[in-house]
């Protein structure tokens, strides 16, 4: 189910990195994507149900500066199911964080299907009793769903923007 994938995306962590933000370009071949990570991401794949399809969802995630940075992707193989998949992915993200979502905003991701990307900010409880702020983008390209996230107690806007603005998909 999508919710399990989101839990994996949010909960995925890597060994601490030093310095806190050692930005490097990471190419993700199966997703035909590249982006800057501030640390070396670990990868994990699992089968999930999205838009009435079984999809192999792969997460790439790491922790730096007290934040989790994650990028997940799965191929629906049917472009007609993308809108439903994006809706399910967004709803599952809000449900897993268990917080309040500010109104999502439309964004454009380089190489992504125009008009389908949205950026969300979700504030919810952290496992330690504090609060998490999740900055999340869900988008599609060529029948593939993608999700990028920065999650932590106080993500600085410039760090979130650096991560999100570096994303590009396509050949």
C-alpha positions, 0 to 999 in steps of 0.5 A: 500500500502507498502508506507503507511506502510513505512510512519507508520514505519518511523513516529511511535514514542513513549513517550521519554525514559530515559536514551537515550538507555535503551536496552531491549530484545523485543519478537515479537510473530507474527513475530517469532522475537526478538531484542533489542530496546533501549526503549519500542516500541508501536505497530500498525497494518494495512492492506497493499498491497504487491506483489499482496497480502493483508498483515497485516503489524505490526510495533513496534517503539519507539524513543530514543536519537533523533532516531526512532527505528522500526521493521515491519513484514507481512506474505505473506503466499506465499514464491514465492512472497517474492522476489517481496515483498522485492523489493517493500518494499525496493523501498517504503522505498527509496521513502518515505524517499525521498532521495539518497540511497547508494548501498545496501549491502547483510547482514545475519540476524540470522534465516532469509532466506539466500541470501535475506537480504539487508542493505540500507542507505538512506539520505533525508530531515527531516520534520523540514528541516534538514536531515534524515539518514535512516539505513534499513534492509529488509529481509524474513523468512518463507514467512514473510517479515521484515524491521528494521530501525533506522532513525534520523539526525545522528545515531551513527554507534555503536547504529545502529549496536547494534540494527541490530545485535540483530535481530533474527527470527525463532522458 
